[in-house]
Amino acid sequence: MDERSDVEYASQLGERVAAVRAEVAVAAAHAGRRAEEITLVAVSKLQPASALAAAVQAGVTDLGENYVQEAAEKFAALGWGPAPGRAPVTRHCIGPLQANKVRKALTWFEVVETLDSVALAERMERIAGELGRTVRALLEINISGEPQKSGFFAEEVEGNLARLAKCSSIRIEGLMTIGRFDPNPEAARADFRALRLLRDRLQAVAPPSILLHALSMGMSHDFPVAIEEGATIVRVGTRLFGPRQTP
């Protein structure tokens, strides 16, 4: 982008952020909630570093990236140092996390939303200990049971809580899911409701070190429905950044 297009893009992004925040507020009011209860994570995957900088100017406080290597390169280019607290935003890893990318992910991200197995938790625990830090994490739940999706199945989470609680360098704060995709946002409502009910059930039996207050669910096309069903984090990409670009 040249200087003029940078300014125009930042202005457009600011308008989009304001529009999405207004929709968040409306959905929260419908559910008898406050907009302040919901964190907007701007999903910046496949966007250039300049788009991330523009998002900060537009008041975005949380950014989500799917690909660890791409994210690390963009963060470094912007002068955002390794986590935690070395960037003007909280950085969320929201893509599948491969075992060989754990160290780099824990170096650059404050939050991992895709903790999808006990094996991954134990690897994260070891590496977080080596890095001398505590990692915020959400348990990814395959609430719809679709075979192509990652995550714990709903029925297996409770049986693994005791093992997860042994990971003292991981602070598990809640659950995350990807609702089934359908052009009609209402199609995902049952999944979002099921995740909230699962969270409520697990809270009653979880060890004290597992908090489960957060629910990350809802994306560009269905986040109002997710908020009505209890989302505390929504992950919005194309509604904010427009079409994906080449970093």
Phi and psi restraints in degrees (value plus and minus 20) as a CYANA .aco file:
   2 ASP   PHI    -104.3   -64.3
   2 ASP   PSI     157.8   197.8
   3 GLU   PHI     -81.1   -41.1
   3 GLU   PSI     -61.5   -21.5
   4 ARG   PHI     -85.6   -45.6
   4 ARG   PSI     -66.6   -26.6
   5 SER   PHI     -85.9   -45.9
   5 SER   PSI     -51.9   -11.9
   6 ASP   PHI     -80.1   -40.1
   6 ASP   PSI     -65.3   -25.3
   7 VAL   PHI     -85.0   -45.0
   7 VAL   PSI     -63.9   -23.9
   8 GLU   PHI     -83.7   -43.7
   8 GLU   PSI     -63.0   -23.0
   9 TYR   PHI     -83.1   -43.1
   9 TYR   PSI     -64.4   -24.4
  10 ALA   PHI     -81.1   -41.1
  10 ALA   PSI     -58.9   -18.9
  11 SER   PHI     -85.4   -45.4
  11 SER   PSI     -65.0   -25.0
  12 GLN   PHI     -83.5   -43.5
  12 GLN   PSI     -61.0   -21.0
  13 LEU   PHI     -83.7   -43.7
  13 LEU   PSI     -60.8   -20.8
  14 GLY   PHI     -79.6   -39.6
  14 GLY   PSI     -60.1   -20.1
  15 GLU   PHI     -86.3   -46.3
  15 GLU   PSI     -59.7   -19.7
  16 ARG   PHI     -87.1   -47.1
  16 ARG   PSI     -61.5   -21.5
  17 VAL   PHI     -80.3   -40.3
  17 VAL   PSI     -64.4   -24.4
  18 ALA   PHI     -82.9   -42.9
  18 ALA   PSI     -60.0   -20.0
  19 ALA   PHI     -86.2   -46.2
  19 ALA   PSI     -62.7   -22.7
  20 VAL   PHI     -86.8   -46.8
  20 VAL   PSI     -61.1   -21.1
  21 ARG   PHI     -82.4   -42.4
  21 ARG   PSI     -54.6   -14.6
  22 ALA   PHI     -85.2   -45.2
  22 ALA   PSI     -60.5   -20.5
  23 GLU   PHI     -86.1   -46.1
  23 GLU   PSI     -57.8   -17.8
  24 VAL   PHI     -78.7   -38.7
  24 VAL   PSI     -65.1   -25.1
  25 ALA   PHI     -84.0   -44.0
  25 ALA   PSI     -60.6   -20.6
  26 VAL   PHI     -84.4   -44.4
  26 VAL   PSI     -67.0   -27.0
  27 ALA   PHI     -83.0   -43.0
  27 ALA   PSI     -59.7   -19.7
  28 ALA   PHI     -83.4   -43.4
  28 ALA   PSI     -63.3   -23.3
  29 ALA   PHI     -82.2   -42.2
  29 ALA   PSI     -58.6   -18.6
  30 HIS   PHI     -79.7   -39.7
  30 HIS   PSI     -53.1   -13.1
  31 ALA   PHI    -113.6   -73.6
  31 ALA   PSI     -14.1    25.9
  32 GLY   PHI      50.2    90.2
  32 GLY   PSI      10.9    50.9
  33 ARG   PHI    -139.4   -99.4
  33 ARG   PSI     150.2   190.2
  34 ARG   PHI    -119.9   -79.9
  34 ARG   PSI     121.0   161.0
  35 ALA   PHI     -79.0   -39.0
  35 ALA   PSI     -49.6    -9.6
  36 GLU   PHI     -84.8   -44.8
  36 GLU   PSI     -35.5     4.5
  37 GLU   PHI     -97.0   -57.0
  37 GLU   PSI     -32.5     7.5
  38 ILE   PHI    -131.8   -91.8
  38 ILE   PSI     107.4   147.4
  39 THR   PHI    -112.9   -72.9
  39 THR   PSI     106.0   146.0
  40 LEU   PHI    -111.9   -71.9
  40 LEU   PSI      94.2   134.2
  41 VAL   PHI    -118.1   -78.1
  41 VAL   PSI      95.5   135.5
  42 ALA   PHI    -102.8   -62.8
  42 ALA   PSI      96.9   136.9
  43 VAL   PHI    -107.9   -67.9
  43 VAL   PSI      90.5   130.5
  44 SER   PHI    -128.8   -88.8
  44 SER   PSI      -0.7    39.3
  45 LYS   PHI     -80.2   -40.2
  45 LYS   PSI     123.2   163.2
  46 LEU   PHI      39.8    79.8
  46 LEU   PSI       0.9    40.9
  47 GLN   PHI    -127.0   -87.0
  47 GLN   PSI     130.0   170.0
  48 PRO   PHI     -91.4   -51.4
  48 PRO   PSI     142.9   182.9
  49 ALA   PHI     -77.1   -37.1
  49 ALA   PSI     -53.4   -13.4
  50 SER   PHI     -82.5   -42.5
  50 SER   PSI     -50.6   -10.6
  51 ALA   PHI     -88.8   -48.8
  51 ALA   PSI     -56.3   -16.3
  52 LEU   PHI     -85.0   -45.0
  52 LEU   PSI     -62.3   -22.3
  53 ALA   PHI     -82.4   -42.4
  53 ALA   PSI     -60.1   -20.1
  54 ALA   PHI     -85.0   -45.0
  54 ALA   PSI     -56.1   -16.1
  55 ALA   PHI     -82.5   -42.5
  55 ALA   PSI     -60.3   -20.3
  56 VAL   PHI     -81.6   -41.6
  56 VAL   PSI     -63.6   -23.6
  57 GLN   PHI     -81.8   -41.8
  57 GLN   PSI     -50.6   -10.6
  58 ALA   PHI    -102.1   -62.1
  58 ALA   PSI     -18.9    21.1
  59 GLY   PHI      74.0   114.0
  59 GLY   PSI     -11.4    28.6
  60 VAL   PHI     -87.0   -47.0
  60 VAL   PSI     115.2   155.2
  61 THR   PHI    -129.2   -89.2
  61 THR   PSI     -35.1     4.9
  62 ASP   PHI    -157.5  -117.5
  62 ASP   PSI     111.8   151.8
  63 LEU   PHI    -140.2  -100.2
  63 LEU   PSI     121.6   161.6
  64 GLY   PHI    -136.7   -96.7
  64 GLY   PSI     114.8   154.8
  65 GLU   PHI    -149.2  -109.2
  65 GLU   PSI     122.3   162.3
  66 ASN   PHI    -112.4   -72.4
  66 ASN   PSI     -50.5   -10.5
  67 TYR   PHI    -134.9   -94.9
  67 TYR   PSI      98.2   138.2
  68 VAL   PHI     -81.6   -41.6
  68 VAL   PSI     -67.5   -27.5
  69 GLN   PHI     -83.5   -43.5
  69 GLN   PSI     -66.5   -26.5
  70 GLU   PHI     -78.6   -38.6
  70 GLU   PSI     -65.0   -25.0
  71 ALA   PHI     -82.8   -42.8
  71 ALA   PSI     -65.4   -25.4
  72 ALA   PHI     -79.5   -39.5
  72 ALA   PSI     -61.4   -21.4
  73 GLU   PHI     -84.6   -44.6
  73 GLU   PSI     -60.9   -20.9
  74 LYS   PHI     -89.8   -49.8
  74 LYS   PSI     -62.8   -22.8
  75 PHE   PHI     -81.1   -41.1
  75 PHE   PSI     -63.4   -23.4
  76 ALA   PHI     -84.7   -44.7
  76 ALA   PSI     -60.3   -20.3
  77 ALA   PHI     -82.7   -42.7
  77 ALA   PSI     -50.9   -10.9
  78 LEU   PHI    -105.5   -65.5
  78 LEU   PSI     -24.1    15.9
  79 GLY   PHI      58.1    98.1
  79 GLY   PSI      -1.5    38.5
  80 TRP   PHI    -107.0   -67.0
  80 TRP   PSI      93.5   133.5
  81 GLY   PHI     -92.7   -52.7
  81 GLY   PSI     155.5   195.5
  82 PRO   PHI     -77.8   -37.8
  82 PRO   PSI     132.4   172.4
  83 ALA   PHI     -86.4   -46.4
  83 ALA   PSI     141.9   181.9
  84 PRO   PHI    -114.3   -74.3
  84 PRO   PSI     135.4   175.4
  85 GLY   PHI      52.0    92.0
  85 GLY   PSI      -0.5    39.5
  86 ARG   PHI    -126.1   -86.1
  86 ARG   PSI      -0.7    39.3
  87 ALA   PHI    -159.7  -119.7
  87 ALA   PSI     139.8   179.8
  88 PRO   PHI     -97.6   -57.6
  88 PRO   PSI     -17.7    22.3
  89 VAL   PHI    -153.8  -113.8
  89 VAL   PSI     144.0   184.0
  90 THR   PHI    -108.3   -68.3
  90 THR   PSI     108.4   148.4
  91 ARG   PHI    -121.9   -81.9
  91 ARG   PSI     104.8   144.8
  92 HIS   PHI    -129.3   -89.3
  92 HIS   PSI     107.6   147.6
  93 CYS   PHI    -105.6   -65.6
  93 CYS   PSI      94.7   134.7
  94 ILE   PHI    -139.7   -99.7
  94 ILE   PSI     -13.5    26.5
  95 GLY   PHI    -123.7   -83.7
  95 GLY   PSI     145.8   185.8
  96 PRO   PHI     -73.5   -33.5
  96 PRO   PSI     114.5   154.5
  97 LEU   PHI    -127.8   -87.8
  97 LEU   PSI      89.0   129.0
  98 GLN   PHI     -96.8   -56.8
  98 GLN   PSI     131.5   171.5
  99 ALA   PHI     -76.2   -36.2
  99 ALA   PSI     -59.2   -19.2
 100 ASN   PHI     -97.0   -57.0
 100 ASN   PSI     -23.0    17.0
 101 LYS   PHI    -128.6   -88.6
 101 LYS   PSI     -18.2    21.8
 102 VAL   PHI     -82.0   -42.0
 102 VAL   PSI     -66.6   -26.6
 103 ARG   PHI     -80.9   -40.9
 103 ARG   PSI     -64.4   -24.4
 104 LYS   PHI     -86.8   -46.8
 104 LYS   PSI     -58.9   -18.9
 105 ALA   PHI     -82.1   -42.1
 105 ALA   PSI     -63.5   -23.5
 106 LEU   PHI     -92.6   -52.6
 106 LEU   PSI     -38.7     1.3
 107 THR   PHI     -94.5   -54.5
 107 THR   PSI     -55.4   -15.4
 108 TRP   PHI    -128.8   -88.8
 108 TRP   PSI     -41.5    -1.5
 109 PHE   PHI    -127.7   -87.7
 109 PHE   PSI     125.0   165.0
 110 GLU   PHI    -105.1   -65.1
 110 GLU   PSI     -50.7   -10.7
 111 VAL   PHI    -150.5  -110.5
 111 VAL   PSI     113.4   153.4
 112 VAL   PHI    -130.6   -90.6
 112 VAL   PSI      93.2   133.2
 113 GLU   PHI    -110.6   -70.6
 113 GLU   PSI     -24.6    15.4
 114 THR   PHI    -139.2   -99.2
 114 THR   PSI      27.7    67.7
 115 LEU   PHI     -98.5   -58.5
 115 LEU   PSI      83.8   123.8
 116 ASP   PHI    -134.4   -94.4
 116 ASP   PSI     -13.0    27.0
 117 SER   PHI    -183.0  -143.0
 117 SER   PSI     139.5   179.5
 118 VAL   PHI     -85.4   -45.4
 118 VAL   PSI     -58.7   -18.7
 119 ALA   PHI     -79.2   -39.2
 119 ALA   PSI     -62.5   -22.5
 120 LEU   PHI     -86.0   -46.0
 120 LEU   PSI     -60.1   -20.1
 121 ALA   PHI     -80.2   -40.2
 121 ALA   PSI     -63.7   -23.7
 122 GLU   PHI     -87.6   -47.6
 122 GLU   PSI     -55.0   -15.0
 123 ARG   PHI     -88.5   -48.5
 123 ARG   PSI     -63.9   -23.9
 124 MET   PHI     -81.0   -41.0
 124 MET   PSI     -59.7   -19.7
 125 GLU   PHI     -80.7   -40.7
 125 GLU   PSI     -65.6   -25.6
 126 ARG   PHI     -84.3   -44.3
 126 ARG   PSI     -66.2   -26.2
 127 ILE   PHI     -92.5   -52.5
 127 ILE   PSI     -58.2   -18.2
 128 ALA   PHI     -80.1   -40.1
 128 ALA   PSI     -59.1   -19.1
 129 GLY   PHI     -83.0   -43.0
 129 GLY   PSI     -61.1   -21.1
 130 GLU   PHI     -85.1   -45.1
 130 GLU   PSI     -53.7   -13.7
 131 LEU   PHI    -103.3   -63.3
 131 LEU   PSI     -29.5    10.5
 132 GLY   PHI      49.2    89.2
 132 GLY   PSI      18.2    58.2
 133 ARG   PHI    -160.0  -120.0
 133 ARG   PSI     141.8   181.8
 134 THR   PHI    -124.3   -84.3
 134 THR   PSI     113.0   153.0
 135 VAL   PHI    -126.7   -86.7
 135 VAL   PSI     109.7   149.7
 136 ARG   PHI     -98.8   -58.8
 136 ARG   PSI     118.5   158.5
 137 ALA   PHI    -168.1  -128.1
 137 ALA   PSI     134.5   174.5
 138 LEU   PHI    -140.0  -100.0
 138 LEU   PSI     125.4   165.4
 139 LEU   PHI    -102.5   -62.5
 139 LEU   PSI     101.8   141.8
 140 GLU   PHI     -99.9   -59.9
 140 GLU   PSI     107.5   147.5
 141 ILE   PHI    -135.5   -95.5
 141 ILE   PSI     108.7   148.7
 142 ASN   PHI    -106.0   -66.0
 142 ASN   PSI      56.5    96.5
 143 ILE   PHI     -88.8   -48.8
 143 ILE   PSI     -47.3    -7.3
 144 SER   PHI    -105.8   -65.8
 144 SER   PSI     -31.5     8.5
 145 GLY   PHI      51.5    91.5
 145 GLY   PSI      -2.4    37.6
 146 GLU   PHI     -93.7   -53.7
 146 GLU   PSI     111.2   151.2
 147 PRO   PHI     -85.4   -45.4
 147 PRO   PSI     -43.5    -3.5
 148 GLN   PHI    -102.1   -62.1
 148 GLN   PSI     -26.3    13.7
 149 LYS   PHI    -117.9   -77.9
 149 LYS   PSI     131.0   171.0
 150 SER   PHI    -105.8   -65.8
 150 SER   PSI     149.1   189.1
 151 GLY   PHI      98.8   138.8
 151 GLY   PSI     142.7   182.7
 152 PHE   PHI     -85.9   -45.9
 152 PHE   PSI     122.1   162.1
 153 PHE   PHI     -96.8   -56.8
 153 PHE   PSI     128.4   168.4
 154 ALA   PHI     -75.0   -35.0
 154 ALA   PSI     -58.2   -18.2
 155 GLU   PHI     -95.5   -55.5
 155 GLU   PSI     -31.1     8.9
 156 GLU   PHI    -123.1   -83.1
 156 GLU   PSI     -27.8    12.2
 157 VAL   PHI     -86.6   -46.6
 157 VAL   PSI     -69.4   -29.4
 158 GLU   PHI     -76.4   -36.4
 158 GLU   PSI     -60.6   -20.6
 159 GLY   PHI     -87.9   -47.9
 159 GLY   PSI     -33.6     6.4
 160 ASN   PHI    -126.3   -86.3
 160 ASN   PSI     -20.9    19.1
 161 LEU   PHI     -81.3   -41.3
 161 LEU   PSI     -59.7   -19.7
 162 ALA   PHI     -83.5   -43.5
 162 ALA   PSI     -61.6   -21.6
 163 ARG   PHI     -86.8   -46.8
 163 ARG   PSI     -60.9   -20.9
 164 LEU   PHI     -84.7   -44.7
 164 LEU   PSI     -54.5   -14.5
 165 ALA   PHI     -87.3   -47.3
 165 ALA   PSI     -38.3     1.7
 166 LYS   PHI     -94.7   -54.7
 166 LYS   PSI     -31.9     8.1
 167 CYS   PHI    -104.6   -64.6
 167 CYS   PSI      70.1   110.1
 168 SER   PHI     -93.8   -53.8
 168 SER   PSI     -36.8     3.2
 169 SER   PHI    -113.9   -73.9
 169 SER   PSI     -17.2    22.8
 170 ILE   PHI    -137.1   -97.1
 170 ILE   PSI     105.0   145.0
 171 ARG   PHI    -122.9   -82.9
 171 ARG   PSI      80.8   120.8
 172 ILE   PHI    -100.7   -60.7
 172 ILE   PSI      98.1   138.1
 173 GLU   PHI    -129.1   -89.1
 173 GLU   PSI     -27.7    12.3
 174 GLY   PHI     148.2   188.2
 174 GLY   PSI    -179.5  -139.5
 175 LEU   PHI    -143.8  -103.8
 175 LEU   PSI     132.5   172.5
 176 MET   PHI    -154.4  -114.4
 176 MET   PSI     125.4   165.4
 177 THR   PHI    -169.9  -129.9
 177 THR   PSI     141.5   181.5
 178 ILE   PHI    -131.0   -91.0
 178 ILE   PSI      94.9   134.9
 179 GLY   PHI     -87.2   -47.2
 179 GLY   PSI     137.9   177.9
 180 ARG   PHI     -82.4   -42.4
 180 ARG   PSI     117.4   157.4
 181 PHE   PHI    -104.7   -64.7
 181 PHE   PSI     113.9   153.9
 182 ASP   PHI    -176.3  -136.3
 182 ASP   PSI     122.4   162.4
 183 PRO   PHI     -75.9   -35.9
 183 PRO   PSI     -47.7    -7.7
 184 ASN   PHI    -108.0   -68.0
 184 ASN   PSI      92.6   132.6
 185 PRO   PHI     -77.3   -37.3
 185 PRO   PSI     -47.4    -7.4
 186 GLU   PHI     -83.9   -43.9
 186 GLU   PSI     -40.4    -0.4
 187 ALA   PHI     -83.3   -43.3
 187 ALA   PSI     -45.0    -5.0
 188 ALA   PHI    -111.5   -71.5
 188 ALA   PSI     -24.9    15.1
 189 ARG   PHI     -78.4   -38.4
 189 ARG   PSI     -62.8   -22.8
 190 ALA   PHI     -81.5   -41.5
 190 ALA   PSI     -58.2   -18.2
 191 ASP   PHI     -85.3   -45.3
 191 ASP   PSI     -64.3   -24.3
 192 PHE   PHI     -84.9   -44.9
 192 PHE   PSI     -60.9   -20.9
 193 ARG   PHI     -84.7   -44.7
 193 ARG   PSI     -60.1   -20.1
 194 ALA   PHI     -83.6   -43.6
 194 ALA   PSI     -57.7   -17.7
 195 LEU   PHI     -86.3   -46.3
 195 LEU   PSI     -61.1   -21.1
 196 ARG   PHI     -83.3   -43.3
 196 ARG   PSI     -62.9   -22.9
 197 LEU   PHI     -86.5   -46.5
 197 LEU   PSI     -57.5   -17.5
 198 LEU   PHI     -82.7   -42.7
 198 LEU   PSI     -65.5   -25.5
 199 ARG   PHI     -77.8   -37.8
 199 ARG   PSI     -64.9   -24.9
 200 ASP   PHI     -81.6   -41.6
 200 ASP   PSI     -60.7   -20.7
 201 ARG   PHI     -87.6   -47.6
 201 ARG   PSI     -62.4   -22.4
 202 LEU   PHI     -88.6   -48.6
 202 LEU   PSI     -54.0   -14.0
 203 GLN   PHI     -78.0   -38.0
 203 GLN   PSI     -51.4   -11.4
 204 ALA   PHI     -93.2   -53.2
 204 ALA   PSI     -39.0     1.0
 205 VAL   PHI    -143.0  -103.0
 205 VAL   PSI     -26.8    13.2
 206 ALA   PHI     -90.9   -50.9
 206 ALA   PSI     124.0   164.0
 207 PRO   PHI     -78.0   -38.0
 207 PRO   PSI     134.3   174.3
 208 PRO   PHI     -77.2   -37.2
 208 PRO   PSI     -46.8    -6.8
 209 SER   PHI     -96.8   -56.8
 209 SER   PSI     -31.1     8.9
 210 ILE   PHI    -124.4   -84.4
 210 ILE   PSI      95.1   135.1
 211 LEU   PHI    -109.0   -69.0
 211 LEU   PSI     -70.3   -30.3
 212 LEU   PHI      42.4    82.4
 212 LEU   PSI      13.0    53.0
 213 HIS   PHI    -106.0   -66.0
 213 HIS   PSI     -39.1     0.9
 214 ALA   PHI    -117.8   -77.8
 214 ALA   PSI     124.3   164.3
 215 LEU   PHI    -150.1  -110.1
 215 LEU   PSI      89.1   129.1
 216 SER   PHI    -118.6   -78.6
 216 SER   PSI      89.0   129.0
 217 MET   PHI    -181.8  -141.8
 217 MET   PSI     126.4   166.4
 218 GLY   PHI      82.2   122.2
 218 GLY   PSI     112.5   152.5
 219 MET   PHI    -148.5  -108.5
 219 MET   PSI    -182.8  -142.8
 220 SER   PHI     -72.0   -32.0
 220 SER   PSI     -62.1   -22.1
 221 HIS   PHI    -109.8   -69.8
 221 HIS   PSI     -33.9     6.1
 222 ASP   PHI    -156.3  -116.3
 222 ASP   PSI      -6.9    33.1
 223 PHE   PHI     -84.4   -44.4
 223 PHE   PSI     -50.5   -10.5
 224 PRO   PHI     -82.2   -42.2
 224 PRO   PSI     -58.9   -18.9
 225 VAL   PHI     -84.1   -44.1
 225 VAL   PSI     -61.9   -21.9
 226 ALA   PHI     -81.2   -41.2
 226 ALA   PSI     -61.1   -21.1
 227 ILE   PHI     -84.4   -44.4
 227 ILE   PSI     -62.2   -22.2
 228 GLU   PHI     -80.8   -40.8
 228 GLU   PSI     -46.8    -6.8
 229 GLU   PHI    -116.5   -76.5
 229 GLU   PSI     -13.7    26.3
 230 GLY   PHI      94.7   134.7
 230 GLY   PSI     -14.2    25.8
 231 ALA   PHI     -77.3   -37.3
 231 ALA   PSI     117.6   157.6
 232 THR   PHI    -128.0   -88.0
 232 THR   PSI     -33.0     7.0
 233 ILE   PHI    -154.6  -114.6
 233 ILE   PSI     110.7   150.7
 234 VAL   PHI    -141.7  -101.7
 234 VAL   PSI     124.6   164.6
 235 ARG   PHI    -134.2   -94.2
 235 ARG   PSI      87.5   127.5
 236 VAL   PHI    -142.0  -102.0
 236 VAL   PSI     103.6   143.6
 237 GLY   PHI    -134.9   -94.9
 237 GLY   PSI     -95.9   -55.9
 238 THR   PHI     -83.7   -43.7
 238 THR   PSI     -50.3   -10.3
 239 ARG   PHI     -83.4   -43.4
 239 ARG   PSI     -44.4    -4.4
 240 LEU   PHI    -117.6   -77.6
 240 LEU   PSI     -72.3   -32.3
 241 PHE   PHI    -112.0   -72.0
 241 PHE   PSI     -33.8     6.2
 242 GLY   PHI      58.2    98.2
 242 GLY   PSI    -181.8  -141.8
 243 PRO   PHI     -79.1   -39.1
 243 PRO   PSI     128.4   168.4
 244 ARG   PHI     -87.3   -47.3
 244 ARG   PSI     125.9   165.9
 245 GLN   PHI    -141.0  -101.0
 245 GLN   PSI     159.2   199.2
 246 THR   PHI    -111.8   -71.8
 246 THR   PSI     104.0   144.0
